[in-house]
Amino acid sequence: MRGWRHALLMFVCGGFSALAFAPFHAWPLLVIGLSTLFLSLYVCQNKWQALRRGWSWGFGFFIVGMYWICVSMLTDVERFAWMIPFCLLGLNGGLALFFGLAAMIFSALKRPHSLHYNLLIFTLCIFAAEMARSLVFTGLPWNLMGYSWGAHDVSVQIVSVTGIYILTLFTIFMASAPALLLSHVPMRVLPSIVAALLLAGALIFGVQRLETAEHSESDVRLRLVQASIPQHLKWNQSFRPQELQVHKALSLAEGYEDIDVFIWPETAYPYSISKAEQSIAGVDGLLNDSQMLITGAVTVEQGYQPPKLYNSLVVAKGADAAIREIYDKQHLVPFGEFVPLRNVLPVTKITSGSVDFSSGNEQSLVDSAGLPAFVPLICYEAIFPAYSNTQNQAKWLLNISNDGWFGLTSGPYQHLQAARFRAIEQGAPMIRSANNGISAVFDGYGRMIASLGLNEEAILDVNLPNSLTKKTIYSSIAW
């Protein structure tokens, strides 16, 4: 194939490769996709041709894997629908450049008639692209290729040793190695044998790890509240009293007397909270003297013009809902919570209001109010492994989110999968409370203890699982 036909082939192969992730878990398609990309780049004639092929593959990969971002523009059609083409083509096309540049570098470094060497160089170049997109322009490590291992509890245990990044490196090699089986070079089966051994080793490790798995629960009783507030009503001022009432009513459902901690999702509290406030207003009758409420809320810091806004997690305790601690989100979503180059770009942020959110400090551990210490992760902070690592000081991880922006798409399932990987890496339970789902509880092995379905209005009562007594290898060495 030549020209646009080959570009279309690469686009299709990249798109099929993205089906390796949640909720489809069709990981063999990643093997076909990466092997085809390797063979295509191996026979390409120059670096510019390689750039086009790599970019086309990446464009298909991101279009299929991250199309759901555009759905967020439909929550306010009049203001943001015009941005959909720019999001669909611009964002995904920009991300595809990482693979295009990796393909160009591979083209410059490859050697004729040296397929084993070229396979290693290809692996390193694609891995460099995955790492670059995880770091550049605030980073977006969404659907890293290592997440294709998430189809089963056994296969995913290896991430407790490697972490998601090294697992991604191994995945690229293992998925590309079968390409050599189509060649006539000596020892063409060797890379596939190595890949098969790596896979077998990972699966054996997973089986043994789960066979000796421990499971215990603390006495801390949690209630996750999933109110499933439609996104178009989320910041409607006239709906705010009703939104608060829905959360309170679910919290006070049968069995509330036995609950120690009520957990509400990201921005579930519908009013802003001043940093100077001593308690959360409007939750009278919810808590007794020993109970706690953890909720997402917008907090305001006065003394600035305009005042600073934060996407926060607030811990309150007692009948007066006295605020014990506030965590401010550190890693903000570009265009969602702030506008990069605001003085240049003629756009506003997608979330309510005209003032950009400010990022919080480097606090990464909440250890107050008598709770076991935990790592707070707001929204997509859960996709960044560094935010979950506190050198094993934390006993659990808490991810509050609002995926209501993305409707009935693959986005919420992919977000849930990323949170699950953080639990396995750290050997600590992950508690996830999301406005419309998917709320879930994972133990330190990434096994789902309980969950609520997407768009289900319900509560989830569970005892907080204990963290693993033995540290994971990854958490011991992760920086």
C-alpha positions as CSV (number, residue, x, y, z in Angstrom):
1,M,0.0,0.0,0.0
2,R,1.1,3.6,-0.6
3,G,-0.2,7.0,0.2
4,W,-3.6,7.5,1.8
5,R,-4.3,3.8,1.7
6,H,-1.4,3.0,4.0
7,A,-2.3,5.9,6.2
8,L,-5.8,4.5,6.5
9,L,-4.4,1.1,7.4
10,M,-2.3,2.6,10.1
11,F,-5.3,4.6,11.4
12,V,-7.4,1.5,11.6
13,C,-4.6,-0.5,13.3
14,G,-4.2,2.2,15.9
15,G,-7.9,2.4,16.5
16,F,-8.2,-1.4,17.0
17,S,-5.3,-1.3,19.4
18,A,-7.2,1.1,21.7
19,L,-9.8,-1.6,22.2
20,A,-7.3,-3.4,24.4
21,F,-8.4,-1.2,27.3
22,A,-11.5,-1.1,29.5
23,P,-14.3,-1.9,29.0
24,F,-13.4,-4.1,26.0
25,H,-10.1,-5.7,27.1
26,A,-9.5,-7.0,23.6
27,W,-5.7,-7.2,24.2
28,P,-4.9,-9.4,21.1
29,L,-5.8,-6.3,19.0
30,L,-2.9,-4.4,20.5
31,V,-0.6,-7.3,19.4
32,I,-1.9,-7.0,15.9
33,G,-1.8,-3.2,15.9
34,L,1.8,-2.8,17.3
35,S,3.2,-5.6,15.1
36,T,1.7,-4.0,12.0
37,L,3.1,-0.6,13.0
38,F,6.6,-2.1,13.5
39,L,6.5,-3.8,10.1
40,S,5.2,-0.7,8.4
41,L,8.0,1.5,9.9
42,Y,10.6,-1.2,9.1
43,V,9.9,-1.0,5.4
44,C,9.3,2.7,5.1
45,Q,11.6,4.6,2.8
46,N,12.4,7.8,4.8
47,K,11.8,9.6,8.0
48,W,8.9,11.8,6.7
49,Q,7.1,8.7,5.6
50,A,7.7,7.2,9.0
51,L,6.3,10.4,10.6
52,R,3.1,10.1,8.6
53,R,2.7,6.4,9.4
54,G,3.4,6.8,13.1
55,W,1.1,9.8,13.4
56,S,-1.8,8.0,11.5
57,W,-1.5,5.1,13.9
58,G,-1.5,7.3,16.9
59,F,-4.4,9.3,15.6
60,G,-6.5,6.2,15.4
61,F,-5.3,5.1,18.8
62,F,-6.4,8.3,20.5
63,I,-9.6,8.8,18.5
64,V,-10.9,5.5,19.6
65,G,-9.4,5.5,23.1
66,M,-10.3,9.1,24.1
67,Y,-13.3,10.1,21.9
68,W,-15.4,10.5,25.1
69,I,-13.6,13.7,26.0
70,C,-15.8,15.4,23.4
71,V,-18.9,14.3,25.2
72,S,-18.1,16.9,28.0
73,M,-18.7,19.7,25.4
74,L,-22.4,18.6,25.1
75,T,-23.2,19.5,28.7
76,D,-23.5,23.1,27.5
77,V,-24.1,22.9,23.8
78,E,-24.5,26.6,23.2
79,R,-21.2,27.5,24.7
80,F,-19.0,24.5,23.9
81,A,-20.3,22.5,21.0
82,W,-18.2,24.5,18.5
83,M,-15.1,23.1,20.3
84,I,-15.9,19.5,19.5
85,P,-14.0,19.4,16.2
86,F,-11.0,21.1,17.8
87,C,-11.1,18.6,20.7
88,L,-11.6,15.5,18.5
89,L,-9.0,16.5,15.9
90,G,-6.7,18.9,17.7
91,L,-6.2,17.1,21.0
92,N,-6.0,13.6,19.5
93,G,-4.0,14.8,16.5
94,G,-1.6,16.6,18.9
95,L,-1.2,13.5,21.1
96,A,-0.6,11.4,17.9
97,L,2.5,13.5,17.2
98,F,4.3,11.7,20.1
99,F,4.0,8.4,18.1
100,G,4.8,10.2,14.8
101,L,8.1,11.6,16.3
102,A,8.9,8.2,17.8
103,A,8.4,6.7,14.3
104,M,10.7,9.3,12.8
105,I,13.4,8.6,15.3
106,F,13.1,4.9,14.8
107,S,13.4,5.4,11.0
108,A,16.7,7.3,11.6
109,L,18.1,4.6,13.9
110,K,17.0,1.4,12.2
111,R,19.4,-0.9,10.4
112,P,18.7,-2.8,7.3
113,H,18.4,-6.6,7.7
114,S,18.7,-6.4,11.5
115,L,15.2,-7.2,12.7
116,H,16.2,-8.1,16.3
117,Y,18.0,-4.8,16.8
118,N,15.2,-2.9,15.1
119,L,12.6,-4.5,17.4
120,L,14.5,-3.3,20.5
121,I,14.9,0.2,19.0
122,F,11.2,0.3,18.1
123,T,10.3,-0.8,21.6
124,L,12.4,2.0,23.2
125,C,11.1,4.6,20.8
126,I,7.4,3.8,21.4
127,F,8.1,3.7,25.1
128,A,9.7,7.1,25.0
129,A,6.6,8.4,23.3
130,E,4.4,6.9,26.1
131,M,6.7,8.5,28.7
132,A,6.8,11.9,26.9
133,R,3.0,12.2,26.7
134,S,2.9,11.3,30.4
135,L,5.1,14.3,31.3
136,V,4.8,17.1,28.6
137,F,2.3,19.9,28.9
138,T,1.2,18.7,32.4
139,G,1.1,15.1,31.2
140,L,-1.7,12.7,30.1
141,P,-0.8,9.1,30.9
142,W,-4.2,7.9,30.0
143,N,-4.5,4.4,28.4
144,L,-0.8,3.6,28.7
145,M,-0.2,0.3,27.0
146,G,0.4,-1.4,30.3
147,Y,-3.3,-1.0,31.2
148,S,-4.1,-3.7,28.6
149,W,-3.2,-6.2,31.3
150,G,-6.3,-5.2,33.4
151,A,-8.7,-7.9,32.0
152,H,-8.1,-10.3,35.0
153,D,-7.0,-10.1,38.6
154,V,-4.2,-12.7,37.9
155,S,-2.6,-10.8,35.0
156,V,-2.6,-7.4,36.7
157,Q,-0.7,-8.5,39.8
158,I,2.7,-8.0,38.1
159,V,2.2,-4.2,38.4
160,S,2.9,-4.5,42.1
161,V,6.5,-5.2,40.9
162,T,6.9,-3.1,37.8
163,G,4.5,-0.2,38.2
164,I,2.5,0.9,35.1
165,Y,5.5,2.5,33.3
166,I,7.8,-0.5,33.2
167,L,4.8,-2.7,32.5
168,T,4.2,-0.5,29.5
169,L,7.7,-1.0,28.3
170,F,7.4,-4.8,28.5
171,T,4.0,-4.7,26.8
172,I,5.3,-2.8,23.8
173,F,8.0,-5.4,23.3
174,M,5.7,-8.4,23.9
175,A,3.0,-7.0,21.5
176,S,5.6,-6.2,18.8
177,A,7.7,-9.4,18.9
178,P,5.2,-11.6,16.8
179,A,6.0,-9.3,13.8
180,L,9.3,-11.2,13.4
181,L,7.4,-14.4,12.8
182,L,6.5,-13.1,9.4
183,S,10.2,-12.7,8.4
184,H,12.8,-15.1,7.2
185,V,15.6,-14.0,9.5
186,P,17.5,-16.6,11.6
187,M,16.1,-17.0,15.1
188,R,13.0,-15.1,14.2
189,V,11.0,-17.0,16.9
190,L,13.4,-15.9,19.7
191,P,11.6,-12.6,20.5
192,S,8.3,-14.3,20.6
193,I,9.7,-17.0,22.9
194,V,11.0,-14.3,25.2
195,A,7.7,-12.6,25.1
196,A,5.9,-15.8,25.9
197,L,8.2,-16.5,28.9
198,L,7.6,-12.9,30.2
199,L,3.9,-13.5,29.9
200,A,4.1,-16.9,31.6
201,G,6.2,-15.5,34.4
202,A,3.8,-12.7,35.0
203,L,0.8,-15.0,35.1
204,I,2.6,-17.5,37.4
205,F,3.5,-14.7,39.7
206,G,-0.1,-13.5,39.7
207,V,-1.5,-16.9,40.5
208,Q,0.9,-17.4,43.4
209,R,0.3,-13.9,44.7
210,L,-3.4,-14.4,44.9
211,E,-3.2,-17.9,46.3
212,T,-1.4,-16.5,49.3
213,A,-3.4,-13.3,49.4
214,E,-4.5,-11.9,52.7
215,H,-7.7,-10.1,53.3
216,S,-8.8,-8.3,56.4
217,E,-11.0,-5.4,57.2
218,S,-10.8,-2.6,59.7
219,D,-13.6,-1.6,62.0
220,V,-14.0,1.7,60.1
221,R,-17.4,1.6,58.4
222,L,-17.7,3.6,55.2
223,R,-20.8,4.7,53.2
224,L,-20.1,5.8,49.6
225,V,-22.8,8.1,48.3
226,Q,-23.4,8.0,44.5
227,A,-26.2,10.6,43.9
228,S,-25.8,10.5,40.1
229,I,-26.6,14.2,39.6
230,P,-27.0,15.0,35.9
231,Q,-24.2,17.2,34.7
232,H,-26.4,19.8,33.2
233,L,-27.9,20.3,36.7
234,K,-24.7,20.1,38.6
235,W,-24.1,23.9,38.8
236,N,-27.6,25.1,38.3
237,Q,-28.0,27.5,41.2
238,S,-31.8,26.8,41.7
239,F,-31.0,23.1,41.9
240,R,-28.3,23.3,44.6
241,P,-30.7,22.9,47.6
242,Q,-32.1,19.8,46.0
243,E,-28.7,18.4,45.2
244,L,-27.6,18.8,48.8
245,Q,-30.8,17.2,50.0
246,V,-30.3,14.2,47.7
247,H,-26.8,13.6,49.2
248,K,-28.1,14.0,52.7
249,A,-31.1,11.7,52.1
250,L,-28.9,8.9,50.7
251,S,-26.5,9.3,53.6
252,L,-29.3,8.9,56.1
253,A,-30.7,5.8,54.5
254,E,-31.2,2.7,56.7
255,G,-28.1,1.7,58.7
256,Y,-26.6,5.2,58.9
257,E,-26.2,4.9,62.6
258,D,-23.4,2.3,62.1
259,I,-21.5,4.4,59.6
260,D,-18.2,6.0,60.7
261,V,-17.4,8.0,57.5
262,F,-19.7,9.3,54.8
263,I,-17.9,9.8,51.5
264,W,-19.4,12.2,48.9
265,P,-17.8,12.6,45.4
266,E,-15.9,15.4,43.8
267,T,-17.7,18.8,44.2
268,A,-20.7,17.0,45.8
269,Y,-21.2,19.8,48.2
270,P,-23.0,22.3,45.9
271,Y,-21.9,25.5,47.6
272,S,-18.4,27.1,48.0
273,I,-16.7,26.9,51.3
274,S,-14.4,29.7,52.5
275,K,-11.0,28.7,53.8
276,A,-11.8,30.7,56.9
277,E,-14.9,28.7,57.7
278,Q,-14.8,26.4,60.8
279,S,-17.6,24.1,59.7
280,I,-19.7,22.9,56.7
281,A,-23.0,24.7,56.6
282,G,-26.3,23.0,55.6
283,V,-25.5,19.4,56.8
284,D,-27.3,19.7,60.1
285,G,-28.6,16.4,61.4
286,L,-26.3,14.3,59.2
287,L,-23.5,13.5,61.7
288,N,-23.4,12.5,65.3
289,D,-20.4,13.4,67.5
290,S,-18.2,10.6,66.3
291,Q,-19.1,10.4,62.6
292,M,-17.2,12.1,59.7
293,L,-18.0,13.5,56.3
294,I,-15.5,13.5,53.5
295,T,-16.8,15.5,50.5
296,G,-15.6,17.2,47.4
297,A,-16.2,21.0,47.4
298,V,-15.1,24.2,45.8
299,T,-13.1,26.2,48.4
300,V,-12.4,29.9,48.3
301,E,-9.3,31.8,49.6
302,Q,-9.9,35.5,50.2
303,G,-7.3,38.2,50.0
304,Y,-6.8,37.9,46.3
305,Q,-8.4,39.7,43.4
306,P,-10.2,37.7,42.2
307,P,-10.3,35.3,45.2
308,K,-8.5,32.0,44.6
309,L,-10.7,28.9,43.9
310,Y,-9.7,25.3,44.7
311,N,-11.1,21.9,43.8
312,S,-10.9,20.5,47.3
313,L,-11.6,17.5,49.5
314,V,-12.9,18.5,52.9
315,V,-12.9,16.3,56.0
316,A,-15.4,17.3,58.7
317,K,-16.3,15.6,62.0
318,G,-19.0,15.8,64.7
319,A,-22.5,17.1,64.9
320,D,-21.4,20.6,64.0
321,A,-19.5,19.3,60.9
322,A,-16.3,21.0,62.1
323,I,-13.7,21.1,59.3
324,R,-10.6,19.1,60.3
325,E,-8.6,19.1,57.1
326,I,-8.8,20.4,53.5
327,Y,-6.8,18.9,50.6
328,D,-6.6,21.0,47.4
329,K,-6.3,19.3,44.0
330,Q,-2.7,19.7,42.8
331,H,-3.0,18.5,39.1
332,L,-5.6,20.5,37.3
333,V,-7.3,19.6,34.0
334,P,-6.3,21.9,31.2
335,F,-9.3,23.7,29.7
336,G,-11.5,21.9,32.3
337,E,-10.3,23.7,35.4
338,F,-8.0,26.3,33.9
339,V,-7.2,27.7,30.5
340,P,-3.5,27.6,29.4
341,L,-2.4,30.8,27.7
342,R,-5.6,32.5,28.8
343,N,-4.5,35.8,27.5
344,V,-4.0,34.3,24.0
345,L,-6.7,31.6,23.6
346,P,-10.3,32.8,23.0
347,V,-11.9,30.2,25.2
348,T,-13.2,29.7,28.7
349,K,-12.9,26.7,31.0
350,I,-15.6,24.1,30.7
351,T,-16.4,24.0,34.4
352,S,-18.7,26.6,35.9
353,G,-17.5,30.2,36.4
354,S,-15.0,32.4,34.6
355,V,-12.2,32.2,37.3
356,D,-9.6,29.5,36.8
357,F,-8.9,27.1,39.7
358,S,-5.6,27.3,41.5
359,S,-3.5,24.2,42.2
360,G,-2.9,23.1,45.8
361,N,0.4,22.6,47.5
362,E,2.3,19.3,47.6
363,Q,0.4,17.9,50.6
364,S,-0.3,14.3,49.7
365,L,-1.4,12.7,53.0
366,V,-4.5,13.3,55.1
367,D,-3.9,12.1,58.7
368,S,-6.4,13.7,61.0
369,A,-9.8,13.3,62.7
370,G,-8.9,9.8,64.0
371,L,-9.0,8.1,60.6
372,P,-6.2,5.9,59.3
373,A,-4.0,8.1,57.1
374,F,-5.0,8.2,53.5
375,V,-3.9,9.6,50.1
376,P,-6.5,11.9,48.6
377,L,-6.8,11.8,44.8
378,I,-9.3,14.2,43.1
379,C,-10.5,13.2,39.7
380,Y,-7.8,12.3,37.3
381,E,-5.0,12.6,39.8
382,A,-5.6,8.9,40.1
383,I,-4.0,8.3,36.7
384,F,-0.6,9.7,37.9
385,P,1.3,7.1,40.0
386,A,3.4,9.7,41.7
387,Y,0.5,11.1,43.6
388,S,-0.4,7.8,45.2
389,N,3.1,7.1,46.6
390,T,3.7,8.3,50.1
391,Q,6.5,5.9,51.0
392,N,3.9,3.5,52.6
393,Q,2.7,6.1,55.2
394,A,-0.9,5.8,53.9
395,K,-3.2,3.0,54.8
396,W,-5.6,3.6,52.0
397,L,-6.2,5.6,48.9
398,L,-9.3,7.7,48.3
399,N,-10.3,8.9,44.8
400,I,-13.3,11.2,44.5
401,S,-14.4,12.1,41.0
402,N,-17.2,13.3,38.8
403,D,-17.3,11.4,35.5
404,G,-20.8,12.7,34.8
405,W,-19.2,14.8,32.1
406,F,-18.6,11.7,29.9
407,G,-22.0,10.0,29.8
408,L,-22.3,6.3,28.8
409,T,-18.9,6.0,27.2
410,S,-15.7,4.0,27.9
411,G,-14.2,7.0,29.8
412,P,-15.5,6.1,33.3
413,Y,-14.4,2.5,32.9
414,Q,-10.9,3.5,31.9
415,H,-10.7,5.9,34.8
416,L,-11.8,3.1,37.2
417,Q,-9.1,0.8,35.8
418,A,-6.4,3.4,36.4
419,A,-7.5,3.8,40.0
420,R,-7.4,0.0,40.4
421,F,-3.8,-0.1,39.2
422,R,-2.8,2.4,41.9
423,A,-4.2,0.1,44.6
424,I,-2.0,-2.8,43.3
425,E,1.1,-0.7,43.0
426,Q,0.8,0.5,46.6
427,G,-0.7,-2.6,48.2
428,A,-3.3,-0.4,49.7
429,P,-7.1,-0.4,49.3
430,M,-8.6,2.1,46.8
431,I,-11.9,3.7,47.8
432,R,-13.5,5.4,44.8
433,S,-16.6,7.7,45.1
434,A,-17.9,9.1,41.9
435,N,-21.0,11.2,41.3
436,N,-22.5,9.0,38.6
437,G,-20.1,6.1,38.9
438,I,-18.3,4.0,38.8
439,S,-18.0,4.0,42.6
440,A,-16.0,1.0,43.9
441,V,-13.9,-0.5,46.6
442,F,-10.7,-2.4,45.7
443,D,-8.4,-4.2,48.1
444,G,-4.6,-4.0,48.0
445,Y,-4.6,-6.7,45.3
446,G,-6.9,-4.7,43.0
447,R,-9.8,-7.1,43.6
448,M,-13.1,-5.4,43.5
449,I,-14.9,-5.8,46.9
450,A,-18.0,-3.9,45.9
451,S,-19.2,-1.4,43.3
452,L,-22.1,0.7,42.0
453,G,-23.0,0.7,38.4
454,L,-22.7,3.6,36.0
455,N,-25.5,6.2,36.5
456,E,-26.9,4.3,39.5
457,E,-28.3,6.4,42.3
458,A,-27.4,4.4,45.4
459,I,-25.1,4.0,48.4
460,L,-22.4,1.5,49.1
461,D,-21.7,0.4,52.7
462,V,-18.4,-1.4,53.3
463,N,-15.8,-1.8,56.0
464,L,-12.4,-0.2,55.0
465,P,-10.1,-3.0,53.9
466,N,-6.7,-3.1,55.6
467,S,-3.6,-2.4,53.6
468,L,-1.2,-5.3,52.9
469,T,1.2,-6.1,55.8
470,K,4.1,-6.6,53.3
471,K,5.1,-3.7,51.1
472,T,5.0,-4.2,47.4
473,I,8.2,-4.1,45.5
474,Y,7.1,-1.1,43.5
475,S,6.1,1.0,46.5
476,S,9.4,0.3,48.1
477,I,11.5,1.6,45.2
478,A,9.1,4.2,43.5
479,W,10.3,7.7,43.6
